[in-house]
Amino acid sequence: MTMRSRASTVMPRRPCAMELMTQTNTSVESQRLLTATLIAGLIAAATALLLFSWLGREIVAGVTPAVDEGFRQMIHSHASPRITPIMVAASLYGGPSWLVPFGLCLALAFLIHGWHRGALLVVITLAGAGLLNVLLKQSFARIRPAPFFDYPLPSSASFPSGHAFFAASFLGGLAVLLTSRIRSLAIKIGLWLLVLALILLIGFSRVYLGVHYPSDVFAGYAAAVVWVTAVALGDRIAGRRKHRRRSA
């Protein structure tokens, strides 16, 4: 028998018991981490829902939360010619008119690279945010405050802030999606810090420019937390069902 024929008959090495145990432990730890993250998300969603409900009742009752006008005037008193262009840019590029096309392009890129789950979740997040934003605005029909700096006042209702809702839904959902594929803790932390900074900047810009009350922005954030958690929970349930079908 030649050396080539001997080499061809060599059986592939099977993983030993220690390797299988290590893989099992890693899988269990990942499942526990995902479960803990999901529980934390549900708690955050419940808290956000309570906040949104309280703000919504105040708006329906025709009561303007005390913090609204005080915060608006305080922020406006610190306005600066250097800061205003930054706020205008944040408001422009952080709105649905820019985030939706960017998100769809990103979903297409995910699809081309074979990440179908990521593409689907981005589309679902954007579509749901758009539908909820319209329904909530029409339901509460809050009149917008007088804008600052002669900034054009949008024709839509004020509550909740669509910019805050879309930014927190899209960027937050994207961060949740990417975090599961990133191993480095430092990169995960950096990603979340960047996302949170952008979300806060976009929401703050709407109050700075005077086209929203602070409560509109808080409500937008709260609605986004509930929506992103719902999408994550749905994805989690679908993933478990798919895993069970494969195991059966």
C-alpha positions as CSV (number, residue, x, y, z in Angstrom):
1,M,0.0,0.0,0.0
2,T,1.4,3.4,-1.0
3,M,1.8,6.3,1.3
4,R,-0.9,8.2,-0.6
5,S,-3.5,5.4,-0.2
6,R,-2.6,5.2,3.5
7,A,-3.2,8.9,3.9
8,S,-6.5,8.7,2.1
9,T,-7.7,6.0,4.6
10,V,-6.9,8.0,7.7
11,M,-10.1,8.7,9.5
12,P,-10.8,12.3,10.7
13,R,-10.1,12.9,14.4
14,R,-13.3,12.9,16.5
15,P,-13.5,15.6,19.2
16,C,-12.6,14.2,22.6
17,A,-14.9,14.3,25.6
18,M,-13.1,17.3,27.0
19,E,-13.6,19.3,23.8
20,L,-17.3,18.3,23.7
21,M,-17.7,19.4,27.3
22,T,-16.1,22.7,26.6
23,Q,-18.3,23.4,23.7
24,T,-21.4,22.4,25.7
25,N,-20.3,24.7,28.6
26,T,-19.8,27.6,26.1
27,S,-23.2,27.1,24.6
28,V,-24.9,27.0,28.0
29,E,-23.1,30.1,29.1
30,S,-24.2,31.9,25.9
31,Q,-27.8,30.8,26.4
32,R,-27.7,32.1,30.0
33,L,-26.2,35.4,28.9
34,L,-28.9,35.8,26.2
35,T,-31.6,34.9,28.7
36,A,-30.3,37.4,31.3
37,T,-30.1,40.1,28.6
38,L,-33.6,39.3,27.5
39,I,-34.9,39.5,31.1
40,A,-33.2,42.9,31.6
41,G,-34.7,44.1,28.3
42,L,-38.2,43.0,29.5
43,I,-37.7,44.9,32.7
44,A,-36.5,48.0,30.8
45,A,-39.5,47.6,28.4
46,A,-42.0,47.4,31.4
47,T,-40.4,50.6,32.9
48,A,-40.5,52.4,29.6
49,L,-44.1,51.4,29.1
50,L,-45.1,52.8,32.4
51,L,-43.3,56.1,31.6
52,F,-45.0,56.3,28.2
53,S,-48.4,55.6,29.8
54,W,-47.9,58.3,32.4
55,L,-46.8,60.9,29.8
56,G,-49.7,59.9,27.5
57,R,-52.2,60.4,30.2
58,E,-50.9,63.8,30.9
59,I,-51.1,64.7,27.2
60,V,-54.6,63.4,26.8
61,A,-55.7,65.3,29.9
62,G,-54.3,68.5,28.3
63,V,-51.7,68.9,31.0
64,T,-48.2,70.0,29.9
65,P,-45.6,68.3,32.2
66,A,-43.9,70.9,34.4
67,V,-40.5,69.9,33.1
68,D,-41.3,70.8,29.5
69,E,-41.3,74.5,29.4
70,G,-38.6,74.8,32.0
71,F,-36.3,72.5,30.1
72,R,-37.0,74.2,26.8
73,Q,-36.1,77.6,28.2
74,M,-33.0,76.3,30.1
75,I,-31.7,74.6,26.9
76,H,-32.4,77.7,24.8
77,S,-30.7,80.0,27.2
78,H,-27.4,78.0,26.6
79,A,-27.8,78.2,22.8
80,S,-24.6,79.1,20.9
81,P,-23.8,79.9,17.2
82,R,-21.3,77.1,17.4
83,I,-23.7,74.5,18.7
84,T,-26.7,75.3,16.5
85,P,-25.2,74.0,13.2
86,I,-24.4,70.7,15.0
87,M,-28.0,70.4,16.2
88,V,-29.4,71.2,12.8
89,A,-27.2,68.4,11.3
90,A,-28.1,66.0,14.0
91,S,-31.8,66.7,13.4
92,L,-31.4,66.4,9.7
93,Y,-29.4,63.2,9.5
94,G,-31.0,61.6,12.5
95,G,-34.5,61.7,11.2
96,P,-36.6,59.1,9.4
97,S,-36.0,60.6,6.0
98,W,-32.3,59.6,6.3
99,L,-32.4,56.7,8.8
100,V,-35.0,54.7,6.7
101,P,-33.0,54.7,3.4
102,F,-29.8,54.0,5.3
103,G,-31.4,51.1,7.1
104,L,-32.8,49.6,3.9
105,C,-29.3,49.9,2.3
106,L,-27.9,48.2,5.3
107,A,-30.5,45.4,5.1
108,L,-29.6,44.9,1.5
109,A,-25.9,44.6,2.4
110,F,-26.8,42.0,5.0
111,L,-28.8,40.1,2.5
112,I,-26.0,40.1,-0.1
113,H,-23.6,38.8,2.5
114,G,-26.0,36.0,3.4
115,W,-27.1,37.4,6.8
116,H,-30.9,36.9,6.1
117,R,-31.9,37.2,9.8
118,G,-30.1,40.5,10.2
119,A,-31.7,41.9,7.0
120,L,-35.2,40.8,8.1
121,L,-34.9,42.2,11.6
122,V,-33.7,45.6,10.3
123,V,-36.7,45.8,7.9
124,I,-39.1,44.7,10.6
125,T,-37.7,47.3,13.1
126,L,-38.0,50.1,10.6
127,A,-41.5,49.1,9.3
128,G,-42.9,48.7,12.8
129,A,-41.3,52.0,14.0
130,G,-42.9,53.8,11.0
131,L,-46.3,52.4,11.6
132,L,-46.3,52.9,15.4
133,N,-45.0,56.5,14.9
134,V,-47.9,57.4,12.7
135,L,-50.5,55.7,14.9
136,L,-49.2,57.3,18.1
137,K,-48.9,60.8,16.7
138,Q,-52.5,60.6,15.3
139,S,-53.8,59.2,18.6
140,F,-52.4,62.0,20.8
141,A,-52.4,64.8,18.2
142,R,-50.3,67.1,20.4
143,I,-49.6,70.6,19.0
144,R,-46.0,71.4,18.6
145,P,-44.3,74.2,20.5
146,A,-43.0,77.3,18.9
147,P,-39.7,76.6,17.2
148,F,-36.4,78.4,17.9
149,F,-34.0,79.9,15.3
150,D,-36.8,80.2,12.7
151,Y,-36.4,76.4,12.2
152,P,-39.2,75.0,10.0
153,L,-42.0,73.4,12.0
154,P,-43.0,69.9,10.8
155,S,-46.6,69.4,10.0
156,S,-47.0,66.2,12.0
157,A,-48.1,66.0,15.7
158,S,-45.6,66.5,18.5
159,F,-46.1,63.5,20.7
160,P,-44.0,61.3,20.6
161,S,-40.9,62.5,18.9
162,G,-40.5,60.6,15.6
163,H,-36.8,61.4,15.5
164,A,-36.2,60.0,19.0
165,F,-38.4,57.0,18.2
166,F,-36.7,56.1,15.0
167,A,-33.2,56.8,16.2
168,A,-33.6,54.7,19.3
169,S,-35.4,51.9,17.4
170,F,-33.0,51.7,14.5
171,L,-29.7,52.4,16.2
172,G,-30.6,50.6,19.4
173,G,-31.9,47.6,17.5
174,L,-28.8,47.5,15.3
175,A,-26.6,47.6,18.3
176,V,-28.5,44.6,19.8
177,L,-28.2,42.8,16.6
178,L,-24.4,43.4,16.2
179,T,-23.6,42.7,19.8
180,S,-24.5,39.1,19.4
181,R,-21.8,38.8,16.6
182,I,-19.0,40.7,18.4
183,R,-16.7,38.8,20.7
184,S,-14.6,41.6,22.0
185,L,-16.0,43.2,25.2
186,A,-14.2,46.5,24.5
187,I,-15.8,46.7,21.0
188,K,-19.2,46.0,22.4
189,I,-18.8,48.7,25.0
190,G,-17.5,51.1,22.4
191,L,-20.4,50.3,20.1
192,W,-23.0,50.9,22.8
193,L,-21.4,54.2,23.9
194,L,-21.4,55.5,20.3
195,V,-25.0,54.4,19.8
196,L,-26.2,56.0,23.0
197,A,-24.4,59.2,22.3
198,L,-26.0,59.4,18.8
199,I,-29.5,58.7,20.2
200,L,-29.2,61.3,22.9
201,L,-27.7,63.9,20.5
202,I,-30.6,63.4,18.0
203,G,-33.2,63.7,20.7
204,F,-31.6,66.7,22.3
205,S,-31.4,68.4,18.9
206,R,-35.2,68.4,18.6
207,V,-35.6,70.2,22.0
208,Y,-32.7,72.5,21.2
209,L,-34.3,73.6,17.9
210,G,-37.7,74.0,19.7
211,V,-39.7,71.6,17.6
212,H,-40.4,69.2,20.5
213,Y,-41.1,69.3,24.2
214,P,-38.7,67.2,26.3
215,S,-41.6,64.9,27.2
216,D,-42.0,64.1,23.4
217,V,-38.5,62.9,23.3
218,F,-38.7,60.9,26.5
219,A,-41.9,59.3,25.1
220,G,-40.1,58.5,21.8
221,Y,-37.3,56.8,23.7
222,A,-39.8,54.8,25.8
223,A,-41.7,53.6,22.8
224,A,-38.5,52.6,21.1
225,V,-37.4,50.5,24.1
226,V,-40.7,48.7,24.1
227,W,-40.6,48.1,20.3
228,V,-37.0,46.9,20.2
229,T,-37.6,44.5,23.1
230,A,-40.7,43.1,21.3
231,V,-38.7,42.5,18.2
232,A,-35.8,40.9,20.1
233,L,-38.3,38.7,22.0
234,G,-40.0,37.6,18.8
235,D,-36.6,36.8,17.2
236,R,-35.7,34.8,20.3
237,I,-38.9,32.8,20.2
238,A,-38.5,32.1,16.5
239,G,-34.9,31.0,17.0
240,R,-35.9,28.5,19.7
241,R,-38.7,27.1,17.5
242,K,-36.2,26.7,14.6
243,H,-33.7,25.0,16.9
244,R,-36.4,22.6,18.1
245,R,-37.4,21.7,14.6
246,R,-33.8,20.9,13.7
247,S,-33.3,18.8,16.8
248,A,-36.6,16.8,16.2
